[in-house]
Amino acid sequence: MLKAALLILLAFFVSPPLSIASDDKAQHADGNSESSALFYHYKQLAERGESVAQYALGEIYAQGMGVPQNYDEALTWYRKAAEQGHAGAEFMLGRSYAKGFGVSRNKVEAVNWYRKAANQGHPEAQYMVAMMYTLGLVVHRDYVEAIKWHRKAADQGYGKAQLMLGKMYAYGAGVPINYVHAHLWLNLASIAGVKGAADAHELISLSMSSDQFEQAEQLSQAWWARHPEFE
């Protein structure tokens, strides 16, 4: 059911008219028929060079939605889309190299593709680049650079980046220790439901004065005012 729903969602972005026109029929079709029809629809578009369809086809093969799971095929289509600058495909190509899905593990290539996606504003890719700098994986450890990329992802509502940014402010990694900013980001990560964020937020709160709480509240209000899409 979940796979069919994802296919329908992808279809909406690739070809809204088809999605709308087939809505009534889709309600009566079984999941396999629906998946098969969408697969061939994507394949036709992908073979014509449509990057969104190529990315969708990569997702279908990677997750085995209506077809046997095939990482080699997934990688082929991710690469075609990535070479056209599709940020999601660039990210998935980076993940494929990082995890060894359909290709030999290659951390240098992983960072290369993560960075391409990050430069296009892909929040999870920005987080991955940030973690590379945080941990010193492939690149030299650089907390200042890590802070920059964590902030980019955090400002897009990416909870894991918000958690890391909060911790870095709490411990003074790449920035001066600032409990007010730490409280802001840990609170946002906690609201996003990130594991460990609520405990970290509670812990930092124990070290704050009433004035700091007031400043943190002002920062929080300002952040939400700039990002109404997350309310």
N, C-alpha and C positions, 0 to 999 in steps of 0.2 A: 504493500500500500504506500509506504514511504517512498519507495523507488519510483512508483508511478506518479506520485505527486511531484517529485523532483523533476521528472521528465516533462510534466505539464508546465511547470514553472519555467524550465529552460526553453520550452517551445514558445512560450509567451514572448521571451526576449528575442528569440531567433526570428519568429514569424507570427506576430500577433493575429493577422487575419486568419491564418490556418487554425490557430488555437481557438478563436472565437467561433469560426464556422463549424468546427468539429465538436463543439462543446456538447451538444445534445447527443451525438453519437457516442462520444467518449463515456457518457454516463452509463451506457448500456454495453460497452465493450469490456471484455475481461482484461486484467492487467497485462497479460502476455501479448495480446493482440495490439493493445495500445502502445506498449514498449516497442514492438516490432515495427509498427507504422511510423513511430517517431524516429526510430533508428534509421530507417531508409530515407526519411525526410531529411534528417541531418546529414546523412551520407551524401545525398545528392548536392546539398548546399556546400558541404565541406569540400567535395571534389571540384566544385566550381571556384574554390578559393575563399569562401566566406569564413573569416577568422573566428567569429562567434560560434558558428556551426562546428568548426574544427575543434575548438575547445570543448564544446558540448559532447562531441564524439569521443574525445579523449576521456571525459568524465564517464561516459557510458561504458567504455571498455575497462576503465580503471575500477569501476564499481560493479561491473557485471550486470548492468541494468538491461535485461532483455536479451543479452548476448553472454557467451562465456567470458568470464573475467580474463583479460589479456593485457598485461602491462606493456608488452612490446608494441601492440597496436595503440594503446593509450599514449605511449611516449611518442610514437610517430605523429599522431594528430596534435598532441600538445606542442611538439616542436614546430609543426607547420604554422600553428596559430601564433606561437611565441615569436617566430621569425617575422611575423607581420606586426609585432608589437602589442599583442594581446596580453595585458598585465596578469590576468588570471592564469593563462597558459605559461607565462614566464615563471610565475610562482610555482606552479605544479611541476614544471621542468626542473626547477631548483630542488624541489622536494624529492623528485625522482632520483636525481643525482645524490642527494643527501642520504636517502634511504636505500638506494640500490634497486628501485622498482623499474624493471625493464632495461636496466643499464648498470654497468659496474659503478660502484660508489666512487664519487669524485667530489671531494669537498670544495675544491677550487672552482669547478664548474657550478656547483650548487650556489656558492657565494655570488658568482657572476650573474646567474639568472635571478637569484633573490634580489640582487642590487638593481637589476633592470626593472623588475616589478616594483621595488620600493621607490625608485625614482619616478614611477608613474602614479604613486600614491596608494599602492596596495598595502593596507594596514598590517596584514599578517606577514608580508614580506619585509615591511619596515621593522617589525618586531624581530624577525629572524636575523636581519642585518644587525640590529641592536644587540642581540644576544651573542652574535659572533664577536663583536667588539667587547662586550661585557666579559666573556669567557676567554677571549684571545684565541678563538678557533679560526685557523687559516690566516687571519689578519692579526696584527699586533693588538694586544689588549689596550683599549683606549676608552676610558670611562666618559670622557667629554663627548667623543663621537657616539658612544652608546646612548648617552643622555639625549643627544639630538634626535636619534632615530626612535628611541622609546617615546619621546614627546610627540613626534609626528604620528605614531600609531595610537598613542593614548588620546590625542586630541580628536581622533576619529572614533573614539569609543572602544578601542580594543583593550579589553579588560586585563589581559596578561601584561601588556605594556604599562598600564596604569599601576598595577601591582609593583612591577620592577622599578618604575619611576618613583613611587612612594618609598620603597626600600632604599633607593639610592639617595634620596633626600634625607632619609632617617639616619643613614650611616655616613653620609658625606662622601659618596663615591662619584667623582666627576663634578660635584657641586658642593658648596659649603653646606654643612648640616642645617636643615631648616624643617622644624617639626610642623610648621604651618602648611608648607607645601606637601610634606609627607602625608599629613592628615587629609588634605584634599584628594590626593591621588589614591591613597589607600581606601578612603571612603567611596570613591567612584568605583574602584575595583570590587569593593564589597557589595555595592549595589548591583554590579554586573554579575555577581555570583561566583567570582573567581575563588578557587580553593585557597584557603589560608589568608585571604584578604581581610576577613572580618576579625580574625585573631590579631593580625598585625595592626589593624586600625584601632582595636581596643587597647593594645599595648602602647602604641604611640600616644593615645589619649591620656594615659596615666602620667605622662611626663609633661603635659601641657598646662599652661596657666590659663586663667579665664580670658585674659587679653588675647592669647594665642588662639583660643577657641573662637573668639569673636572675629579675628582676622581670617581664620579658616572658613568661617561661615560666609564672610564677605567674598572670599575667593570662590567658594562653591556657588554662590548665587550668580557671580559674574560668569563662571564657566557654563552653567546651565543656560544663562541668557544668551550666550554665544552659540550654544548647541541645543536648540529646542527640538531637533530631530530625535534626540535620545530620551526625551521625556515620555 
